Amino acid sequence: MLFSEKRKSITTKAAGQISSGFQNTRLHHRSRKRIKELGEVFTPDAYVVDMLKLINQKNRDLWSNENIILFEPCCGHGNIVAIIYKNRLFGLYKKALQLGYENPVLYAVANALNTLWAIDIDTQNVVHSKVRLLERSLEFIKEKADISNDISVISSEPEFFAHLLCAINWHIKENETLSSLSDDKNAQTNASKTQAGQKWFQNNGHHPIDFENSWANHFQAQQADKLLPFVFKRANRFIENLLSGNGRHDVEFEFADFLIRKSTATSRRTMRTKDLATG
Ligand SMILES: C[S@@+](CC[C@H](N)C(=O)[O-])C[C@H]1O[C@@H](n2cnc3c(N)ncnc32)[C@H](O)[C@@H]1O
């Protein structure tokens, strides 16, 4: 199973309305208030592409090396993270094809996600980033499998998609940058270097990030202890409901709510077609 493959990794530092396609990648900022409170100004795509080219010049195998872990410390609504993810998908896919790996498409998705971390202090931004990664994953798999429908593609690999939901949740999180990269002793002092960071820390506490503890590694460790993560059971149930046309909101996977609307529409269409066929 792709999501339980263990890869050795070295670290390179290198709710508003949630609906499919809602993110405006040309959005510069949402409000003056948010610029003041969060420093929220989004990087335009063209600058992101140029910045990533500079990093790529120094690390030629940046996109295809699954031993390199990438971290976006203030991800906003995902402008940088979405492009990193896209580049990783294509880099890993190309490599998997060249090396004759089994199922290069799923290999690329699993490894691109397991080596990508992103955090932001703002809940809405984190959800938006998750939606974008889920959408990009679906677009990539659909294109390569030549399938146009999200629900059909999910039904071809339901367990993989349960892992995908868990991996997005595990790697893209609400967290405070300066404290998450600090030890227990220094976390509060470091968070207090910004007003927003201090406030977040007071409400949420210290959540250090362990870049080695990817979703795949966590899942594998649980399996070794003969355990199945509870969140994985929930993800499987979410997918099952989705595929049966009875999609149900689960707060854990709110970033996948747009799929519920798609599955309901698909099952309505199927019922209408059956009605017409039976006269
Ligand atoms: C300038 S925006 C950049 C967003 C994104 N990186 C981009 O380039 O489009 C800064 C982001 O940092 C987040 N932020 C502010 N203080 C933070 C903190 N202490 N820890 C984590 N994120 C923080 C804000 O919510 C905002 O989304």
PDBQT file of the ligand as one rigid body, heavy atoms in Angstrom, charges set to zero:
ROOT
HETATM    1  C1  LIG A 301       1.984  37.449   3.900  1.00  0.00    +0.000 C 
HETATM    2  S1  LIG A 301       0.785  36.168   4.126  1.00  0.00    +0.000 S 
HETATM    3  C2  LIG A 301       1.537  34.956   3.122  1.00  0.00    +0.000 C 
HETATM    4  C3  LIG A 301       0.634  33.848   2.645  1.00  0.00    +0.000 C 
HETATM    5  C4  LIG A 301       1.274  32.882   1.672  1.00  0.00    +0.000 C 
HETATM    6  N1  LIG A 301       2.540  32.385   2.161  1.00  0.00    +0.000 N 
HETATM    7  C5  LIG A 301       1.486  33.538   0.328  1.00  0.00    +0.000 C 
HETATM    8  O1  LIG A 301       2.647  33.823   0.033  1.00  0.00    +0.000 OA
HETATM    9  O2  LIG A 301       0.522  33.734  -0.407  1.00  0.00    +0.000 OA
HETATM   10  C6  LIG A 301       1.148  35.729   5.796  1.00  0.00    +0.000 C 
HETATM   11  C7  LIG A 301       0.333  34.595   6.376  1.00  0.00    +0.000 C 
HETATM   12  O3  LIG A 301       0.912  34.266   7.644  1.00  0.00    +0.000 OA
HETATM   13  C8  LIG A 301      -0.092  33.946   8.566  1.00  0.00    +0.000 C 
HETATM   14  N2  LIG A 301       0.492  34.200   9.885  1.00  0.00    +0.000 N 
HETATM   15  C9  LIG A 301       0.659  35.383  10.538  1.00  0.00    +0.000 A 
HETATM   16  N3  LIG A 301       1.285  35.201  11.703  1.00  0.00    +0.000 NA
HETATM   17  C10 LIG A 301       1.536  33.884  11.806  1.00  0.00    +0.000 A 
HETATM   18  C11 LIG A 301       2.164  33.075  12.789  1.00  0.00    +0.000 A 
HETATM   19  N4  LIG A 301       2.693  33.610  13.883  1.00  0.00    +0.000 N 
HETATM   20  N5  LIG A 301       2.233  31.747  12.574  1.00  0.00    +0.000 NA
HETATM   21  C12 LIG A 301       1.705  31.200  11.451  1.00  0.00    +0.000 A 
HETATM   22  N6  LIG A 301       1.097  31.911  10.494  1.00  0.00    +0.000 NA
HETATM   23  C13 LIG A 301       1.022  33.222  10.665  1.00  0.00    +0.000 A 
HETATM   24  C14 LIG A 301      -1.269  34.805   8.186  1.00  0.00    +0.000 C 
HETATM   25  O4  LIG A 301      -2.501  34.238   8.591  1.00  0.00    +0.000 OA
HETATM   26  C15 LIG A 301      -1.127  34.896   6.662  1.00  0.00    +0.000 C 
HETATM   27  O5  LIG A 301      -1.913  33.935   6.032  1.00  0.00    +0.000 OA
ENDROOT
TORSDOF 0
